[in-house]
């Protein structure tokens, strides 16, 4: 576990650091592999605030507490963290799909309406070169960047061997 401690208007003494690290080591019982913890301790007049942020498997778990003593703030924030970790672990262990992702047998029978092809290389060409390539090719379309105005264009062969050019705008 990687732990970072920061203090604002408070000196982080070795005793305070050790106390916070000891509390954070208790979360090892939840057996998450990658945990990054940030502890921010702040003092403003009589208010002692502890903010603990955990990054567990890419998810953020946050707890903030404010009391008149720093050790008590750390304890209360760790209590919240443990409660939220317990809830997070239960959520992961349920393995129930959410209601909008349920599998229906009729879904497997529907064919995918979009056919994926390999990537298309867009070249910078003159219109005459495009027409000659399109005449020799088996496809009915050609996407290119026009030499004259440097705009993305599409040329499509129609049924009567006429060509239609459309300027494509990325949006």
Secondary structure by P-SEA (a helix, b strand, c coil): cbbbbbbccccccaaaaaaaaaaaaccccccccbbbbbbbbbbcccbbbbbbbbbcccbbbbbbbbcccaaaaaaaaaaaaaaaaaaaaaaaacccccccccccccccccccccccccbbbbbbccaaaaaaaaaaccccbbbbbbccccccbbbbbccccbbbbbbbbcc
